[in-house]
Amino acid sequence: MRPMRPALRALRILTAAIAVMTLAASCASLQKDLLATSAGDEAAADIDSLEREIVPLDVSPDPEKISQARERVRSLERKGIKDASFEARLAAWSGRLSLIEGKRSEAERLAARSRELLPGDVPGMVLSARLERDREKRLAAIERSLAIEPSSGALLVEKAQTLFELRRYRETVAAFDAAFPLLPGFYEVTWGATRDRAWTLRDLDPAVSDRQRELAAKASLSWREAMEIAHESGGLPKGISAQEARGSDRLFTQLVAKSFIPRMSDYGDSPSRVGGLAAPRPLESSDTLDRAGAAWFLWHLFADRRDDPSLLTRYSAKYRSRAGLTSPIPDVALDAPCFDSALGVVEREIMALPDGINFRPSLQVSGAEFIGMIERCK
């Protein structure tokens, strides 16, 4: 048999991919059509609206929005719609909300109710998977559900979340990337940051400690945790001894004394401008690491490793010596204490401008981001 030509093979692969996506969209439409047919278009729209309200609460459980979503569930229950599909999905989403509220027993009751009304329905399967505490068992349950509904974006998102918790980062990225095209945009808005953290972590050295992996997966870090990462990653100043590095709080104190961690005065009087802290007190190891603080630490580390302290004032000396010059980064003023650090880490590509324009000094820094910054600083 003659080998298939590359162009023909690529065309067939593309055709197959389009067919799969079309099938997925058709299945999703079919589920909505079934609900609309049995309970009416308004009922189907109500469930869609509830989904849109509850999904973002998985990562941002704002109490006010949780309360609003619960009232929304109650208002739908008061409609008294007697339709198995509608009631099953309402029970499933109500159960999802109960888990967010910390009401596990209520979530279990609602999961059972959803399964009884409509076995094999995706929202009910997702809720049942979430109720499984063991992550490996939860993943196995999701895989069984995907065997029933292989084109379900919601199940793929659930799989991605579980894979992330299991630190299987490459598979996490693949699952999210397969899920997002099948779902409304708010799913990607909700879970995009987790997907991006998984992408950053996908090449994490297998030899790193479990603690380093745990810190790498965190969405934000305290200064104490950041210094743990720096210590294990070899990201400490040359003059720090093994004794000084023993214990993260002790290390933090030593780094403050050596000016590698900013003091409160280094943040200036306008926290909103330079990413500082609002309270007039010394910076503590339990405080959250923001991008201004990360830039300060990394730029001081960069200068230390090159034995060039002039780097610490390189940019301010240039920009303040000539009248009329303004900061090239709009949200870091010329007189901001982190001005030199911010410009330095951006120019050396240790840190990036999140939107290509602003530095966003007050944004929190994730574990994965900080590990990457340390590596680029070496």
C-alpha angles and dihedrals in degrees: 000000000000115000115254113257114249094240092051091046091051091049092052092048090051091048091051092049092051090049092053092049091047090051091049092051090047092052092049091048090047092055091051091044091053091052092045091048095050102034104017137257092279092056091049090050090050091056091047090052092049091051090052090053098045104041096067090051089070090076102019108038096184108182094221093051091046089054091049092050091050091052088049090055091049092050090053091048090053089058087072095213108181102208124121095218094048094044092047094052093043089052091049094051091043087053091051088054091048090057090052088050090052094247100132098164090053090049090052091051092050092047090055090048092051092049091049093051099042117007115204096020113146101233089050092048091050091051092048090051091051090054090061107095096194107081096209091051090046091053091049090051091050091050090053090051091049088055086062097039105022094168097053111127091191091057091047090053089050089050091050092051092051093047088052091053088050088052092239091139103170091053089046092058092047092050094048092046090051092047104046098066089054096053141062114274096256090073091062091044089053099044103025094098091053090049090051092049089052089051090053091047097045094096097039109147108263088220095065118110125262088247091056090050090049092052092044091059094053118111091215136014137214117225088252091056092044090055090050088057092046091050095051093040094053092249101136131111117269094246097058111108126214089251092054091048092054107107123014096242091050090048091049091054092049092049092050089051090051091047094243088119116047122247119225091264090056089065093059129216099295111067092178090058101047104021096256133146123276099219118079096235136105117283109262132206090243093058118108118261111238130186093262091055093044091051091050093051095043096046092049088049091049092051091046093053091051094043089233114126090171087078088072092069100023098112100036090051090054099043098041094047094067125058118235098026116132131195113278088217108064098209096046110070124211091249095047111120089228093052096106093041094049094048092044098052092044094049092048090045093239088126131016136218102255094217097024091253113050131049096214093212096186096054116114119247121230124221093248091050093050093049089053091048092052091051093050090049093060 
